[in-house]
Amino acid sequence: MDYVGRLYRPPSEADSLLLQVTVGCSHNRCTYCAMYRDPEQRFRTKKWETVAADIAEAAHFSATVRPIRRVFLCDGDALVLSMAKLTRILERLRAEIPSLRRIGIYGDARTILLKSVAELCILNELGLQIVYHGVESGDDEVLRRVQKGSTAADAAAAAERLAAAGLRHSVIVMLGLGGQERSAAHAEATAALLSAMDPPYVGALTTTLVPGTPLFDDAERGAFSLPDRWGLLAELRTLVAQAQLTRCRFFANHASNYLPLRINMPTDRERALAQLDEIIASGDERRLTPDYLRGL
């Protein structure tokens, strides 16, 4: 397989074939992100001949070693590819790997909204089933500060479009992204946005200050300060309490988090709130994941 740079994929795609169809991220301005900052990861579309050769290699593996059931299209927002390029890739995958059951991809509000409902339906028919979307925050001021390149309204419109096309939507939000200054506003606006989007999957992870990113530099000069662990738990509580989700698997068990949480919403809401309230009231740091075990 032809891989350029370090590949990233959602935790739920751990058993998937990673097929790199673009390199890097077409936006690549988010101040918190260190994923695609190496020169070799400058955004570009891979040549069809390279992608086709990788699919052929995967097809041989699937036929002779172990059937491939899932494929994840890398890199950061491969949904930015044109319909012609995406349909060519999906058609080749379906033709050469008969065992394939699901294809996933990263997308964001910008790239989702580049596609019409009709176009997204075509991609779904060709095997694309799930889009992983880094929403991060529902607070437009936070989104502006971290240079996300889209608004809460854009995210809600993207969710509506994916739902209309029958595509599953997995949303990522970031605890602490508003800093201490906008912690409450960030959490409340994010809960409101999740209510408007009503996705089937939500993952909450904790903002990590990574050296080499603009957000890390802001923190170093005192312009940004993460909430402490109890402040982060308060944000998580706000999401659980206020997000009105119809039928959602809510995950806060990312390695960056202080308190692993995995619940069905809204069924498990009250149980999760009772757990959060009891731990927050205890003030006992021993009940939280220690920093040396967190995936920082």
ZAKOLSE-935886 format. One record per residue (C-alpha): z, y, x; residue number from 0; chain; residue in three letters. Coordinates in pm, whole numbers. Each point is the difference from the previous one (the first is absolute). Example, Ala and Ser with C-alpha at 12.3 -4.5 7.8 and 13.67 -1.06 7.14 Angstrom:
[r [780 -450 1230] 0 'A' 'ALA']
[r [-66 344 137] 1 'A' 'SER']
***
This chain:
[r [0 0 0] 0 'A' 'MET']
[r [-82 348 122] 1 'A' 'ASP']
[r [323 202 -15] 2 'A' 'TYR']
[r [32 356 128] 3 'A' 'VAL']
[r [353 132 61] 4 'A' 'GLY']
[r [309 -119 -183] 5 'A' 'ARG']
[r [-53 -125 -353] 6 'A' 'LEU']
[r [236 78 -288] 7 'A' 'TYR']
[r [32 -179 -332] 8 'A' 'ARG']
[r [245 -5 -293] 9 'A' 'PRO']
[r [281 -258 22] 10 'A' 'PRO']
[r [-145 -190 -296] 11 'A' 'SER']
[r [-323 -56 196] 12 'A' 'GLU']
[r [176 -200 274] 13 'A' 'ALA']
[r [-210 -311 -71] 14 'A' 'ASP']
[r [-328 185 -44] 15 'A' 'SER']
[r [-298 11 232] 16 'A' 'LEU']
[r [-17 353 141] 17 'A' 'LEU']
[r [-359 120 -5] 18 'A' 'LEU']
[r [-40 335 175] 19 'A' 'GLN']
[r [-283 189 -168] 20 'A' 'VAL']
[r [101 350 112] 21 'A' 'THR']
[r [193 119 302] 22 'A' 'VAL']
[r [289 243 -49] 23 'A' 'GLY']
[r [59 232 -293] 24 'A' 'CYS']
[r [-247 253 -139] 25 'A' 'SER']
[r [282 249 -69] 26 'A' 'HIS']
[r [242 -67 287] 27 'A' 'ASN']
[r [191 328 -42] 28 'A' 'ARG']
[r [324 -120 -161] 29 'A' 'CYS']
[r [279 137 216] 30 'A' 'THR']
[r [222 -310 -27] 31 'A' 'TYR']
[r [-265 -258 93] 32 'A' 'CYS']
[r [-52 -145 348] 33 'A' 'ALA']
[r [-227 -285 -102] 34 'A' 'MET']
[r [-342 121 110] 35 'A' 'TYR']
[r [59 256 273] 36 'A' 'ARG']
[r [-149 -186 298] 37 'A' 'ASP']
[r [-343 130 113] 38 'A' 'PRO']
[r [-160 -341 -57] 39 'A' 'GLU']
[r [104 26 -366] 40 'A' 'GLN']
[r [-205 311 -74] 41 'A' 'ARG']
[r [-129 -55 -351] 42 'A' 'PHE']
[r [-333 -171 -33] 43 'A' 'ARG']
[r [-179 -257 -211] 44 'A' 'THR']
[r [-69 -330 168] 45 'A' 'LYS']
[r [-360 -111 34] 46 'A' 'LYS']
[r [-116 -247 -260] 47 'A' 'TRP']
[r [-103 -246 270] 48 'A' 'GLU']
[r [359 -8 133] 49 'A' 'THR']
[r [151 -46 -345] 50 'A' 'VAL']
[r [-253 -269 -91] 51 'A' 'ALA']
[r [77 -191 320] 52 'A' 'ALA']
[r [373 13 -78] 53 'A' 'ASP']
[r [-62 -131 -351] 54 'A' 'ILE']
[r [-208 -285 142] 55 'A' 'ALA']
[r [281 -86 243] 56 'A' 'GLU']
[r [253 6 -282] 57 'A' 'ALA']
[r [-225 -216 -216] 58 'A' 'ALA']
[r [-22 -262 275] 59 'A' 'HIS']
[r [378 0 36] 60 'A' 'PHE']
[r [43 -30 -376] 61 'A' 'SER']
[r [-241 -294 -20] 62 'A' 'ALA']
[r [130 -193 302] 63 'A' 'THR']
[r [366 90 56] 64 'A' 'VAL']
[r [175 145 -303] 65 'A' 'ARG']
[r [-138 155 -320] 66 'A' 'PRO']
[r [33 379 -9] 67 'A' 'ILE']
[r [143 115 -333] 68 'A' 'ARG']
[r [58 369 69] 69 'A' 'ARG']
[r [-168 274 201] 70 'A' 'VAL']
[r [133 347 73] 71 'A' 'PHE']
[r [-249 270 97] 72 'A' 'LEU']
[r [124 223 284] 73 'A' 'CYS']
[r [53 274 120] 74 'A' 'ASP']
[r [197 282 -156] 75 'A' 'GLY']
[r [-215 90 -299] 76 'A' 'ASP']
[r [-303 -226 -3] 77 'A' 'ALA']
[r [-58 97 -363] 78 'A' 'LEU']
[r [-162 315 141] 79 'A' 'VAL']
[r [-310 -210 72] 80 'A' 'LEU']
[r [-302 61 -219] 81 'A' 'SER']
[r [-68 -229 -293] 82 'A' 'MET']
[r [-303 -141 181] 83 'A' 'ALA']
[r [206 -102 300] 84 'A' 'LYS']
[r [294 -134 -201] 85 'A' 'LEU']
[r [-216 -205 -235] 86 'A' 'THR']
[r [-190 -147 295] 87 'A' 'ARG']
[r [326 -108 164] 88 'A' 'ILE']
[r [148 -143 -321] 89 'A' 'LEU']
[r [-319 -185 -89] 90 'A' 'GLU']
[r [-19 -157 346] 91 'A' 'ARG']
[r [364 -105 -12] 92 'A' 'LEU']
[r [-44 -161 -339] 93 'A' 'ARG']
[r [-319 -178 107] 94 'A' 'ALA']
[r [132 -137 330] 95 'A' 'GLU']
[r [365 -80 -85] 96 'A' 'ILE']
[r [5 -188 -332] 97 'A' 'PRO']
[r [377 -61 26] 98 'A' 'SER']
[r [70 375 -10] 99 'A' 'LEU']
[r [221 103 -291] 100 'A' 'ARG']
[r [104 359 72] 101 'A' 'ARG']
[r [-105 301 204] 102 'A' 'ILE']
[r [231 295 63] 103 'A' 'GLY']
[r [-49 343 153] 104 'A' 'ILE']
[r [185 320 91] 105 'A' 'TYR']
[r [-98 308 -198] 106 'A' 'GLY']
[r [149 340 -76] 107 'A' 'ASP']
[r [-51 253 -275] 108 'A' 'ALA']
[r [-291 162 184] 109 'A' 'ARG']
[r [-195 -322 51] 110 'A' 'THR']
[r [83 -153 -339] 111 'A' 'ILE']
[r [-129 313 -173] 112 'A' 'LEU']
[r [-324 -21 196] 113 'A' 'LEU']
[r [-85 -300 -218] 114 'A' 'LYS']
[r [-68 12 -373] 115 'A' 'SER']
[r [159 -248 -240] 116 'A' 'VAL']
[r [-337 -174 -28] 117 'A' 'ALA']
[r [-24 -34 379] 118 'A' 'GLU']
[r [356 -130 27] 119 'A' 'LEU']
[r [-83 -255 -271] 120 'A' 'CYS']
[r [-291 -122 210] 121 'A' 'ILE']
[r [226 -41 303] 122 'A' 'LEU']
[r [248 -191 -215] 123 'A' 'ASN']
[r [-273 -232 -126] 124 'A' 'GLU']
[r [-98 -68 361] 125 'A' 'LEU']
[r [351 -112 92] 126 'A' 'GLY']
[r [200 312 84] 127 'A' 'LEU']
[r [325 -44 -190] 128 'A' 'GLN']
[r [270 221 148] 129 'A' 'ILE']
[r [19 349 152] 130 'A' 'VAL']
[r [300 101 213] 131 'A' 'TYR']
[r [62 372 -39] 132 'A' 'HIS']
[r [234 208 215] 133 'A' 'GLY']
[r [118 256 -255] 134 'A' 'VAL']
[r [306 93 213] 135 'A' 'GLU']
[r [137 275 -228] 136 'A' 'SER']
[r [-41 155 -343] 137 'A' 'GLY']
[r [108 341 131] 138 'A' 'ASP']
[r [-306 215 67] 139 'A' 'ASP']
[r [191 215 247] 140 'A' 'GLU']
[r [93 -307 204] 141 'A' 'VAL']
[r [-360 -122 -19] 142 'A' 'LEU']
[r [-120 338 124] 143 'A' 'ARG']
[r [248 4 288] 144 'A' 'ARG']
[r [-94 -348 121] 145 'A' 'VAL']
[r [-372 77 -41] 146 'A' 'GLN']
[r [-63 -291 -231] 147 'A' 'LYS']
[r [-329 146 -120] 148 'A' 'GLY']
[r [62 -68 -369] 149 'A' 'SER']
[r [235 100 -281] 150 'A' 'THR']
[r [221 -181 -247] 151 'A' 'ALA']
[r [-261 66 -269] 152 'A' 'ALA']
[r [-263 -164 221] 153 'A' 'ASP']
[r [220 -308 36] 154 'A' 'ALA']
[r [52 -24 -377] 155 'A' 'ALA']
[r [-375 33 -58] 156 'A' 'ALA']
[r [-67 -270 259] 157 'A' 'ALA']
[r [244 -235 -174] 158 'A' 'ALA']
[r [-169 58 -334] 159 'A' 'GLU']
[r [-340 -76 153] 160 'A' 'ARG']
[r [115 -324 164] 161 'A' 'LEU']
[r [165 -116 -321] 162 'A' 'ALA']
[r [-317 71 -196] 163 'A' 'ALA']
[r [-195 -214 247] 164 'A' 'ALA']
[r [246 -288 -22] 165 'A' 'GLY']
[r [107 30 363] 166 'A' 'LEU']
[r [359 -71 98] 167 'A' 'ARG']
[r [175 295 156] 168 'A' 'HIS']
[r [275 -26 262] 169 'A' 'SER']
[r [169 334 70] 170 'A' 'VAL']
[r [202 96 307] 171 'A' 'ILE']
[r [256 283 -3] 172 'A' 'VAL']
[r [211 128 288] 173 'A' 'MET']
[r [372 65 -24] 174 'A' 'LEU']
[r [107 305 199] 175 'A' 'GLY']
[r [-345 156 34] 176 'A' 'LEU']
[r [123 328 -148] 177 'A' 'GLY']
[r [275 25 261] 178 'A' 'GLY']
[r [346 119 -87] 179 'A' 'GLN']
[r [-139 324 -141] 180 'A' 'GLU']
[r [-212 -159 -274] 181 'A' 'ARG']
[r [172 -337 -35] 182 'A' 'SER']
[r [91 33 -368] 183 'A' 'ALA']
[r [-326 171 -97] 184 'A' 'ALA']
[r [-202 -264 186] 185 'A' 'HIS']
[r [182 -289 -166] 186 'A' 'ALA']
[r [-15 144 -350] 187 'A' 'GLU']
[r [-367 97 25] 188 'A' 'ALA']
[r [-88 -339 143] 189 'A' 'THR']
[r [178 -175 -287] 190 'A' 'ALA']
[r [-193 218 -245] 191 'A' 'ALA']
[r [-330 -81 171] 192 'A' 'LEU']
[r [73 -373 -5] 193 'A' 'LEU']
[r [70 31 -372] 194 'A' 'SER']
[r [-338 167 -50] 195 'A' 'ALA']
[r [-183 -257 215] 196 'A' 'MET']
[r [187 -306 -131] 197 'A' 'ASP']
[r [-131 -236 271] 198 'A' 'PRO']
[r [75 -374 3] 199 'A' 'PRO']
[r [135 14 357] 200 'A' 'TYR']
[r [209 263 180] 201 'A' 'VAL']
[r [128 -20 356] 202 'A' 'GLY']
[r [258 250 128] 203 'A' 'ALA']
[r [44 31 374] 204 'A' 'LEU']
[r [201 239 214] 205 'A' 'THR']
[r [-164 279 197] 206 'A' 'THR']
[r [17 -71 372] 207 'A' 'THR']
[r [-35 271 261] 208 'A' 'LEU']
[r [-254 -136 246] 209 'A' 'VAL']
[r [-47 170 339] 210 'A' 'PRO']
[r [-343 155 30] 211 'A' 'GLY']
[r [-24 104 -364] 212 'A' 'THR']
[r [22 359 -125] 213 'A' 'PRO']
[r [297 -91 -223] 214 'A' 'LEU']
[r [191 -129 304] 215 'A' 'PHE']
[r [-76 328 178] 216 'A' 'ASP']
[r [125 194 -305] 217 'A' 'ASP']
[r [325 -197 13] 218 'A' 'ALA']
[r [38 62 374] 219 'A' 'GLU']
[r [-20 377 -50] 220 'A' 'ARG']
[r [230 -3 -302] 221 'A' 'GLY']
[r [-265 67 -265] 222 'A' 'ALA']
[r [51 -336 -171] 223 'A' 'PHE']
[r [308 -215 -48] 224 'A' 'SER']
[r [13 -340 -166] 225 'A' 'LEU']
[r [270 -62 -260] 226 'A' 'PRO']
[r [276 -228 128] 227 'A' 'ASP']
[r [21 -360 -121] 228 'A' 'ARG']
[r [201 99 -309] 229 'A' 'TRP']
[r [-249 272 -85] 230 'A' 'GLY']
[r [-280 -254 26] 231 'A' 'LEU']
[r [186 -236 -231] 232 'A' 'LEU']
[r [45 287 -245] 233 'A' 'ALA']
[r [-379 49 0] 234 'A' 'GLU']
[r [-50 -371 -64] 235 'A' 'LEU']
[r [246 18 -288] 236 'A' 'ARG']
[r [-196 288 -153] 237 'A' 'THR']
[r [-321 -202 15] 238 'A' 'LEU']
[r [161 -303 -165] 239 'A' 'VAL']
[r [177 210 -265] 240 'A' 'ALA']
[r [-282 237 -93] 241 'A' 'GLN']
[r [-331 -181 53] 242 'A' 'ALA']
[r [-114 -126 -340] 243 'A' 'GLN']
[r [-204 -306 92] 244 'A' 'LEU']
[r [-139 -233 -265] 245 'A' 'THR']
[r [-27 -319 205] 246 'A' 'ARG']
[r [44 43 372] 247 'A' 'CYS']
[r [111 -192 306] 248 'A' 'ARG']
[r [204 260 189] 249 'A' 'PHE']
[r [59 -72 368] 250 'A' 'PHE']
[r [235 191 228] 251 'A' 'ALA']
[r [34 -286 246] 252 'A' 'ASN']
[r [-211 148 278] 253 'A' 'HIS']
[r [154 -46 345] 254 'A' 'ALA']
[r [54 377 26] 255 'A' 'SER']
[r [240 10 -295] 256 'A' 'ASN']
[r [380 -1 14] 257 'A' 'TYR']
[r [40 -210 -315] 258 'A' 'LEU']
[r [-255 -269 -85] 259 'A' 'PRO']
[r [-83 4 -369] 260 'A' 'LEU']
[r [-254 -205 -193] 261 'A' 'ARG']
[r [3 30 -377] 262 'A' 'ILE']
[r [-209 -22 -314] 263 'A' 'ASN']
[r [-20 327 -188] 264 'A' 'MET']
[r [122 83 -253] 265 'A' 'PRO']
[r [181 -332 -51] 266 'A' 'THR']
[r [222 23 307] 267 'A' 'ASP']
[r [59 375 -6] 268 'A' 'ARG']
[r [363 -2 -111] 269 'A' 'GLU']
[r [96 -279 239] 270 'A' 'ARG']
[r [-159 184 291] 271 'A' 'ALA']
[r [166 329 -95] 272 'A' 'LEU']
[r [339 -170 -18] 273 'A' 'ALA']
[r [-56 -146 346] 274 'A' 'GLN']
[r [-108 334 143] 275 'A' 'LEU']
[r [287 190 -161] 276 'A' 'ASP']
[r [257 -248 125] 277 'A' 'GLU']
[r [-130 10 358] 278 'A' 'ILE']
[r [-37 380 5] 279 'A' 'ILE']
[r [354 42 -140] 280 'A' 'ALA']
[r [141 -235 263] 281 'A' 'SER']
[r [-134 209 289] 282 'A' 'GLY']
[r [11 -320 206] 283 'A' 'ASP']
[r [-276 11 262] 284 'A' 'GLU']
[r [61 -366 83] 285 'A' 'ARG']
[r [-173 -90 -327] 286 'A' 'ARG']
[r [-321 167 114] 287 'A' 'LEU']
[r [-259 -130 243] 288 'A' 'THR']
[r [98 128 347] 289 'A' 'PRO']
[r [-251 216 183] 290 'A' 'ASP']
[r [-63 -259 269] 291 'A' 'TYR']
[r [-124 -246 -264] 292 'A' 'LEU']
[r [-220 247 -182] 293 'A' 'ARG']
[r [-371 -7 70] 294 'A' 'GLY']
[r [-23 342 159] 295 'A' 'LEU']
***
